[in-house]
Amino acid sequence: MILNRNVSRLEAFSDAIFGFAATLLVVSLDPPASYAALIANVRGFAAFGVSFAWLVLLWVAHNAYFRRYEIEDATVIVLNSIFLFVVVFYVYPLRYAANTAMAFFFGGTLGVGVERLAPSELATMFALFGAGWTAALGCIALLHLHAARRRDALGLDELGAFDAVTAARHYFGYALVGLVSIALALGEVGVTVGAPGWVYGLMGPISWWNGAARARARAALAPGDLLVAHG
């Protein structure tokens, strides 16, 4: 159940950091000094959109947690701080990776200002992107796991704790995909065709498998109830 309450100072601070991260995405667009530069920025809008969408996904996951669980102990503060640090660090690798992807798919039409990278350089880019993704989603997973462990303090019943573990598994699955991407990148496996990037498509099947498996287990605990969806 999503709580309807006032925003805490920790949430307000977190939203400010997300706003700062979004600002960094915009700042990375050079102000156009000519018509050619203006057109180049317009072509770069697609990469900006992809970067912004991934940032929003992280915000949605973060917001869903704090709307659902009213807890701000030391563990939450530490994990949230690590998460926010990663988000800010993540901005430039995220934008560069998005721009490189646009260049890969559309060439000079949408990919702007990306030099041709050697396989080892592509591997480093994918590894940096994967490290940020894994760390951020790992923090979200650990926050949900912490909520399950603090079920008594949060007043969670058996189903509430079950749903918290389900969410933790959901985000651990996403983090695992990031680790697989890093392994492929560091091993330079298929980096020239974007294999470390394509692997993120596994998030869909993993999410479906976790949801289906946990729904069956939850049905045994509370027949007729629906599994809580996760942001």
Buried (B, 14 or more C-beta within 10 A) or exposed (E): EEEEEEEEEBBEEBBEBBEEBBEBBEEBBEEEEEEEEEEBBEBBEBBBEBBBEBBEBBBEBBBBBBBBBEBBEEBBEEBBBBBBBBBEBBBBBBBBBBBBBBBBEEEEEBBBEBEEBEEEEBBBBBBBBBBBBBBBBBBBBBBBBBBBBBBEEBEBEEBBBBBBBBBBBBBBBBBBBBBBBBBBBBEBEBBEEBBBBEBBEBBEEBBEEBBEEBEEEBEEEEEEEEBBEBB
